[in-house]
Amino acid sequence: MSRTVYVNGEFLPEEDAKISIFDRGFLFADGVYEVSTILDGKLVDNAAHLARLQRSLGELAIPLPCTMEELEAIQHELIKRNNIDAGSVYIQVTRGAEDRNFLWSEGLKPSLVLFTQTRGAKMDSVAEVGLNVVSQPDIRWQRRDIKTVALLPASMAKKKAIADGANDAWLVEDGFITEGTSNNAHIITRDGKLITRALSNKILHGITRKAVLALADEAGLTVEERSFTPDEVKAAAEAFVTSATMFVAPVVSFDGTAIGDGKPGPFTKRLRELYIDFAKKSLS
Ligand code: PMP
C-alpha cells in the first residue's frame, strides 16, 4: 500500500512526490536529516531530535522552511495518515535547487521532505541475540557532529561488514573507536564502568546516547567519557550500541572475539529496559 509522504508543503502519495534534479541534496549531499522513533503512535524524545536538527541546520546556515511547531504538526499528520503504531518519521532538509554550482546562491528556498517507516520485528530480535561487530577504518569527514545526508561511507562500511559475515562495523581513527556506522559505541568494563567516547566533531551527538548516560547510575554503572581502543573492546565485560531505532542493542563479538561470555550481558539488558521506560515517558 502506498504511503502518504510530505514534500515542500504537500501531503502526497509516495509515487507522486517529486524533488528537482538540481536539488543540492541530490547533487552535493547538501542537506541534513533526523529520525524520530514512533512508539504507540507517538514520538520518542522528539524535542531532542528537533533541537539537533536545528543545530545541524545552523552549522550549515540552511534555514528551516517552516516553524518547529509546523514541523512537529507534519510529523504527527504523517503518523495519523499512515496509521503507524511502531516505526519512525524521517525528516530531511536540503539547501534547495539551482543550476549546478559548487558555490551556492544566498536565499535559496530549502526543500523539506518527511516520510514514515514501519518498524520491523528484526529490531527486537537483535536485542535478544546481540550484534557481531567488526572494526573498519573511519573514512568519513571531520564534521560528524552535523547529521548530514552524506552517508555513503557509512553505507559502504555496513555493506562490507555484512559481506565479512558480521552485522555492523565500529569505525576506528588514530587507534580509537569513533562510533558505529549508524549508532554510538559503548563498552562496560569488568569493574562496572560505562566507557563512551566524549562528544566532539568526531561523532554524532546521539540523542539515545545522552538519555542512556543519564540512566547509567540507576543501572549501577559509573560513566567515563573518553576514547577507547579495539583492544579494550575485546577485553570488555559487555559492549553495546545506542540509536533512536535500535534503542540499546548488545554487541556480543568484536573482530571475531567473544565479548564477555558471548551473550548479551546483564548491564546492557538493564540499560535497555531503563531506556524503553524512559522512551515511553518521553512520548509526545
Ligand atoms: N552515530 C551515527 C553515525 C548515526 O548515524 C546515529 C543514528 N542516526 C547515531 C550515532 C545515533 O544517534 P541517535 O541516538 O540520535 O539516533
Boltz pocket constraint, residues with backbone or C-beta under 6 A from the ligand:
constraints:
  - pocket:
      binder: B
      contacts: [[A, 35], [A, 144], [A, 179], [A, 180], [A, 181], [A, 182], [A, 183], [A, 184], [A, 203], [A, 204], [A, 205], [A, 206], [A, 207], [A, 208], [A, 209], [A, 242], [A, 243], [A, 244], [A, 245]]
      max_distance: 6.0
